[in-house]
Amino acid sequence: MYDKLTVETFLKNQLQLFPETVAEDAAEAEEFLEDVCAVVCKNKKEVMEYMEDAMDITGMSEEEVLSSEEVFSLSDGRYLIVEG
């Protein structure tokens, strides 16, 4: 369900959201992302739309939303949102 870039990015950066490692390898990371129904957004606009529906981001700038611990920036311009 999640592509290699998404899984590897989460695996490498998971401590930005969690106090300890939740996945040791790519298979565990993918399983975790599936279990929490993580969302991949294709651009900033989709992130903002998703976050407006999922969380109260009133008064937050786009930069603040995109740098929140739940949002993982992917190197191809997409974003992964993981609600811990």
N, C-alpha and C positions, 0 to 999 in steps of 0.2 A: 504494500500500500504506500509506503514512504520510499522515496528514491535514496540512492546511496549518499548524495550530498546532504540531504536532510538528516538522515540517521547519523552520519559522521559529524555533522555540525552539532547536533544535540549531544552526542557522546563526548565530544571534546569540550563543550561549554556547559554541561549540565549543572556544574556547581554555581553558575550565576543565579540559578533558581532554587536549588536544593542545598542544604547544609552538608550533605554527604552524597556520595555516589549512589545513583539508583540503577545504573547499568554498567556492567563491566566490559561488554563487547557489543558489536553491531546488532547481533540477534536480540540481545536483551534490550538494547535501546529501541529497536523497532517494536518489540513487544510492549514495552512501556508506553511508547507514543500511541500505539493502538489502544491500549487499556485506558488511557486518559483522554482519548479522542482528540489528540492534538490536531491543529488546523494549519494548513499551509496556504498562505495568501500570496498572490502573484505580484502584488505591489503595495505601496504605502496606503493608497486609497482603500484597498480591501482590508488592510489591517485596521484602519480607522473605523470603517463600517462595522467590522466584526467586534472591535473593542467597545464601540458605542452600544451595541446590542448586548454584549456579554458582561460589561463592567461599567461602573460609573466613572467616566473620564472627564466629567464636567470641569472645565477650567484648566485642563491639561493641554499643553501644546503638542503638535505632531511629534516634535523632537522628544518630549517627555514620554509620550506613549511608545514610540519606537525604541527608546532606551530602557523601558521598563523590564524588569527581570523575567517576565513571561514571554517576551518577544526576542526571538533569536534571528539575527540577520544572516541570510544565506548569501554566499559569494556570487550567486547568479542574479541577485536583485530581489529574490523572493524572501518571504519571512515565515518563520515557524512560530506558532503561538502555542505554548504549553501552559495550561492552567494547573498549577500545583495544588 
